[in-house]
């Protein structure tokens, strides 16, 4: 058993002393900013924010084509006084002027006849001030790459510019050294990203399989983050496999958008970082142009203007001949980043611990002496799991555990149904799915074979026993499961057209629904996988069916056609029923094994914010706070949800049905808030709001959400409570959860000073969790020992500090990954492992657990309760970790109550027009 885990994170080394790097800094300046804003206005761009230049494309171009540029500053397009470019050496005007001029010309449409770009370039090159605008002068600056401000709560926060600048600096430093392993040498290029920087090994590795060559690279993500109460900020370096697409099994009109990295030499004499960057672009199908085109802020279309000698790829040619371009045409190469939606790939994702550890050691060596690795974490408990049923093994009848699980499920189902029958409609498309569902149900709940109680035209089955009665009616799905038909009349909003299609499907469902008012109603529908509907946007009927059945008071669960999934039929049938039981509230967490420090009557509460934008499932935006309460060992109400409109706790199934009615109320700014430019009624009409108006709406939503949270805490004061919140999900509506705003045993709302958390409940504990999410906020890890062995380990981990409030939770590994050798090498495959690149590797993620509020000695003293035994934060972290385990599931990504709250969000499906039809909600 491993006793320590190593974190792939680094922090400024206090023994190194001050860390200042001499750089050249360029600001746009007032004159050039004004000139570019004028060109933007003439091009008809930026009508909403004329003061904000669209410099993202220009930045991409400069990073790739201007020698010596390290990074670009934030918000330089809004304020010309802010740093715009950071470079190792001043970029000569012969390189800078053509790039700016080409970008300025690119603001015009191709059909426009303009000479603004050429004129600007000529004026920028001129040394005569009378000719017009001048390039600003480069300034020498000693940049402190460890600049830190410590929050009142003790969290070290880096200077704002370091979030973008430091990852780029780290990437260039690492890219200067090759990585060598097992006779393989990898050279890296820098890829800039919105949240940091990446290192990509280039040229790609090759893997021969089935007579075809598949391409892949090592990829390292570099980001800067903070950790609650930590005295230094951290640099996270995560490792993975980047796969490249050399065959696209989709038609051009099905390509929604994919990333392309362009490798091109500088068209002029380069600087010290020549050849170290890959240029980020995106291309996909453009419905306006009716063909493939470069998308978003791609700089690739501007390259031929800067370099008339070389041949650069066009989207159509890149789509048709991806392998030719990844191998290079002349000295220009381009790689399409692979995504599963464009077909299969024979290189498996992920790296195993040995190879990740080797890359981590290479990173550590390259960052000395400025950055040092964060200390290893050690176990804080031996109680890794709650009271789970023993696994089948040697000397144990494999049927015993199955019988015990069936007994547990049946008891939970009886408790949730509370004497009502369970009425299930199975709408099937394939007979084998129907048979599998009917066969798996009695096995899961330990009931004898069902009795057919229907006629020849009514396929109905009944099971009963020990307080449970289940009736299942199976019938063909018919047109209910067909694709939605959405109007293509583009003059009307997409959300409105989709809402009309949803209403049409709801009417079809209502016409076919059989009324069963006496029981709990569930519909299980077999539908095609979402890939089947990808060719026609918004045609997937899943969300429309969920809305339709919820209006009939029925919960819904979906199972895909056998040919649309790789899972076995029995496995899919099993999970379909288990998730149905979850929706009914027929589930509860196992008893914990933490100890006497946890009150026996403890209840759990979890908060989750559902955030849908106009790209959401119904193309209609909404924000809705979901709160779930779990009271282990109690009666039918063991799992409840908060009904904000009626200000009461309701059963979990009822919560789901209520969420399906959710609508976003018109969020009006409070009196006195600036609504400049919005116009009378613009918000309710859906017209554009000014930035000030949008800010006012956001503030209104935030205050409303925080009001709801306070009201919830008041409703939970009747017994000891553990409040769980996911920081990455909740901090947008509750800014007091930002790391820099946290303070031990305090809760902050709005602009008011933070208060003792015990003011919201004498026996309240507050635990925050955070995973890596898309921003790599939590670092990767691997277990290791003194003998150099590496691998996996599950448990709760922390530092030796007595007052530590931050812990790591790692879960067990799926059996499919556990069977792979820990030393599997994919980047440098050995003769014995030639098929290694084809393996799928995976490392359990680290869940960061922060015990924000507990009954510490100080909290008890501040509450006038001196003498009571204080909490041990490690015990509450252990309890949170144990809540990730359940007999019916592999370890959950989040604690069980949060898992329930997040999945409840699947029912938040507002449609355009709901508000006008009279539905209301007090949700934010």
Rosetta blueprint (number, residue, H / E / L):
1 X L
2 X L
3 X L
4 X E
5 X E
6 X E
7 X E
8 X L
9 X E
10 X E
11 X E
12 X E
13 X L
14 X H
15 X H
16 X H
17 X L
18 X L
19 X L
20 X E
21 X E
22 X E
23 X E
24 X E
25 X E
26 X E
27 X E
28 X L
29 X H
30 X H
31 X H
32 X H
33 X H
34 X H
35 X H
36 X H
37 X H
38 X H
39 X H
40 X H
41 X H
42 X H
43 X L
44 X L
45 X L
46 X L
47 X L
48 X L
49 X L
50 X L
51 X L
52 X L
53 X L
54 X L
55 X L
56 X H
57 X H
58 X H
59 X H
60 X H
61 X H
62 X H
63 X H
64 X H
65 X H
66 X L
67 X L
68 X L
69 X E
70 X E
71 X E
72 X E
73 X L
74 X L
75 X L
76 X L
77 X L
78 X L
79 X L
80 X L
81 X L
82 X L
83 X E
84 X E
85 X E
86 X E
87 X E
88 X L
89 X L
90 X L
91 X L
92 X L
93 X H
94 X H
95 X H
96 X H
97 X H
98 X H
99 X H
100 X H
101 X H
102 X H
103 X H
104 X H
105 X H
106 X H
107 X L
108 X L
109 X L
110 X L
111 X L
112 X L
113 X L
114 X L
115 X L
116 X H
117 X H
118 X H
119 X H
120 X H
121 X H
122 X H
123 X H
124 X H
125 X H
126 X L
127 X L
128 X L
129 X H
130 X H
131 X H
132 X L
133 X L
134 X L
135 X L
136 X L
137 X L
138 X L
139 X E
140 X E
141 X E
142 X E
143 X E
144 X E
145 X L
146 X L
147 X L
148 X E
149 X E
150 X E
151 X L
152 X L
153 X L
154 X L
155 X L
156 X E
157 X E
158 X E
159 X L
160 X L
161 X L
162 X H
163 X H
164 X H
165 X H
166 X H
167 X H
168 X H
169 X H
170 X H
171 X H
172 X H
173 X H
174 X H
175 X H
176 X L
177 X L
178 X L
179 X E
180 X E
181 X E
182 X L
183 X L
184 X E
185 X E
186 X E
187 X L
188 X E
189 X E
190 X E
191 X E
192 X E
193 X E
194 X L
195 X L
196 X E
197 X E
198 X E
199 X E
200 X E
201 X E
202 X L
203 X L
204 X L
205 X E
206 X E
207 X E
208 X E
209 X E
210 X L
211 X L
212 X E
213 X E
214 X E
215 X E
216 X E
217 X E
218 X E
219 X E
220 X E
221 X E
222 X E
223 X E
224 X E
225 X E
226 X L
227 X L
228 X L
229 X L
230 X L
231 X L
232 X L
233 X L
234 X E
235 X E
236 X E
237 X E
238 X E
239 X E
240 X E
241 X E
242 X E
243 X E
244 X E
245 X E
246 X L
247 X L
248 X L
249 X L
250 X L
251 X L
252 X H
253 X H
254 X H
255 X L
256 X L
257 X L
258 X E
259 X E
260 X E
261 X E
262 X E
263 X E
264 X L
265 X L
266 X L
267 X L
268 X L
269 X L
270 X L
271 X L
272 X L
273 X L
274 X L
275 X L
276 X L
277 X E
278 X L
279 X E
280 X E
281 X E
282 X E
283 X E
284 X E
285 X E
286 X E
287 X L
288 X L
289 X L
290 X L
291 X E
292 X E
293 X E
294 X E
295 X L
296 X L
297 X L
298 X L
299 X L
300 X H
301 X H
302 X H
303 X H
304 X H
305 X H
306 X H
307 X L
308 X L
309 X L
310 X L
311 X L
312 X L
313 X L
314 X L
315 X H
316 X H
317 X H
318 X H
319 X H
320 X H
321 X L
322 X H
323 X H
324 X H
325 X H
326 X H
327 X L
328 X L
329 X E
330 X L
331 X L
332 X E
333 X E
334 X E
335 X E
336 X E
337 X E
338 X L
339 X L
340 X H
341 X H
342 X H
343 X L
344 X L
345 X L
346 X L
347 X L
348 X L
349 X L
350 X L
351 X L
352 X L
353 X H
354 X H
355 X H
356 X H
357 X H
358 X H
359 X H
360 X H
361 X H
362 X H
363 X H
364 X H
365 X H
366 X H
367 X H
368 X L
369 X L
370 X L
371 X E
372 X E
373 X E
374 X L
375 X L
376 X L
377 X E
378 X E
379 X E
380 X L
381 X L
382 X L
383 X L
384 X L
385 X L
386 X L
387 X L
388 X L
389 X L
390 X L
391 X L
392 X L
393 X L
394 X L
395 X L
396 X L
397 X L
398 X H
399 X H
400 X H
401 X H
402 X H
403 X H
404 X H
405 X H
406 X H
407 X H
408 X H
409 X H
410 X H
411 X H
412 X H
413 X H
414 X H
415 X H
416 X H
417 X H
418 X L
419 X L
420 X L
421 X L
422 X E
423 X E
424 X E
425 X E
426 X E
427 X E
428 X E
429 X L
430 X L
431 X H
432 X H
433 X H
434 X H
435 X H
436 X H
437 X H
438 X H
439 X H
440 X H
441 X H
442 X H
443 X H
444 X H
445 X H
446 X L
447 X L
448 X L
449 X L
450 X L
451 X E
452 X E
453 X L
454 X L
455 X L
456 X L
457 X L
458 X L
459 X E
460 X E
461 X E
462 X E
463 X E
464 X E
465 X E
466 X L
467 X L
468 X E
469 X E
470 X E
471 X E
472 X E
473 X E
474 X E
475 X E
476 X E
477 X L
478 X H
479 X H
480 X H
481 X H
482 X L
483 X L
484 X L
485 X L
486 X L
487 X L
488 X L
489 X L
490 X L
491 X L
492 X L
493 X L
494 X H
495 X H
496 X H
497 X H
498 X H
499 X H
500 X H
501 X H
502 X H
503 X H
504 X H
505 X H
506 X H
507 X H
508 X H
509 X H
510 X H
511 X H
512 X H
513 X L
514 X L
515 X L
516 X L
517 X L
518 X L
519 X L
520 X E
521 X E
522 X E
523 X E
524 X E
525 X E
526 X E
527 X E
528 X L
529 X L
530 X H
531 X H
532 X H
533 X H
534 X L
535 X L
536 X L
537 X L
538 X L
539 X L
540 X L
541 X L
542 X H
543 X H
544 X H
545 X H
546 X H
547 X H
548 X H
549 X H
550 X H
551 X H
552 X L
553 X L
554 X E
555 X E
556 X E
557 X E
558 X E
559 X E
560 X E
561 X L
562 X H
563 X H
564 X H
565 X L
566 X L
567 X L
568 X L
569 X H
570 X H
571 X H
572 X H
573 X H
574 X H
575 X H
576 X H
577 X H
578 X H
579 X H
580 X H
581 X H
582 X H
583 X H
584 X L
585 X L
586 X L
587 X L
588 X L
589 X L
590 X L
591 X L
592 X L
593 X L
594 X L
595 X L
596 X L
597 X L
598 X L
599 X L
600 X L
601 X L
602 X L
603 X E
604 X E
605 X E
606 X E
607 X E
608 X E
609 X E
610 X E
611 X E
612 X E
613 X L
614 X L
615 X L
616 X L
617 X L
618 X L
619 X L
620 X L
621 X L
622 X E
623 X E
624 X E
625 X E
626 X E
627 X E
628 X E
629 X E
630 X E
631 X L
632 X L
633 X L
634 X L
635 X L
636 X L
637 X L
638 X L
639 X E
640 X E
641 X E
642 X E
643 X E
644 X L
645 X L
646 X L
647 X L
648 X E
649 X E
650 X E
651 X E
652 X H
653 X H
654 X H
655 X H
656 X H
657 X H
658 X H
659 X H
660 X L
661 X L
662 X L
663 X L
664 X L
665 X L
666 X L
667 X L
668 X L
669 X L
670 X L
671 X L
672 X L
673 X L
674 X L
675 X L
676 X L
677 X L
678 X L
679 X L
680 X L
681 X L
682 X H
683 X H
684 X H
685 X H
686 X L
687 X L
688 X L
689 X L
690 X L
691 X H
692 X H
693 X H
694 X H
695 X H
696 X H
697 X H
698 X H
699 X H
700 X H
701 X H
702 X H
703 X H
704 X H
705 X H
706 X H
707 X H
708 X H
709 X H
710 X H
711 X H
712 X H
713 X H
714 X H
715 X H
716 X L
717 X L
718 X L
719 X L
720 X L
721 X E
722 X E
723 X E
724 X E
725 X E
726 X E
727 X H
728 X H
729 X H
730 X H
731 X L
732 X L
733 X L
734 X L
735 X H
736 X H
737 X H
738 X L
739 X H
740 X H
741 X H
742 X L
743 X L
744 X L
745 X L
746 X E
747 X E
748 X L
749 X L
750 X L
751 X L
752 X L
753 X L
754 X L
755 X E
756 X E
757 X H
758 X H
759 X H
760 X H
761 X L
762 X L
763 X L
764 X E
765 X E
766 X E
767 X E
768 X E
769 X E
770 X E
771 X L
772 X L
773 X H
774 X H
775 X H
776 X L
777 X L
778 X L
779 X L
780 X L
781 X E
782 X E
783 X E
784 X E
785 X L
786 X L
787 X L
788 X L
789 X L
790 X E
791 X E
792 X L
793 X L
794 X L
795 X E
796 X E
797 X E
798 X E
799 X L
800 X L
801 X L
802 X L
803 X L
804 X L
805 X L
806 X E
807 X E
808 X E
809 X E
810 X E
811 X L
812 X L
813 X L
814 X L
815 X H
816 X H
817 X H
818 X H
819 X L
820 X L
821 X L
822 X L
823 X L
824 X L
825 X L
826 X L
827 X L
828 X L
829 X L
830 X L
831 X H
832 X H
833 X H
834 X L
835 X L
836 X H
837 X H
838 X H
839 X L
840 X L
841 X L
842 X L
843 X L
844 X L
845 X L
846 X L
847 X E
848 X E
849 X E
850 X E
851 X E
852 X E
853 X E
854 X L
855 X L
856 X L
857 X H
858 X H
859 X H
860 X H
861 X H
862 X H
863 X L
864 X L
865 X L
866 X L
867 X L
868 X L
869 X L
870 X L
871 X L
872 X L
873 X H
874 X H
875 X H
876 X H
877 X H
878 X H
879 X H
880 X H
881 X H
882 X H
883 X L
884 X L
885 X L
886 X E
887 X L
888 X L
889 X E
890 X L
891 X L
892 X L
893 X L
894 X L
895 X L
896 X H
897 X H
898 X H
899 X H
900 X H
901 X H
902 X H
903 X H
904 X H
905 X H
906 X H
907 X H
908 X L
909 X L
910 X L
911 X L
912 X L
913 X L
914 X L
915 X L
916 X L
917 X L
918 X L
919 X L
920 X L
921 X L
922 X L
923 X L
924 X L
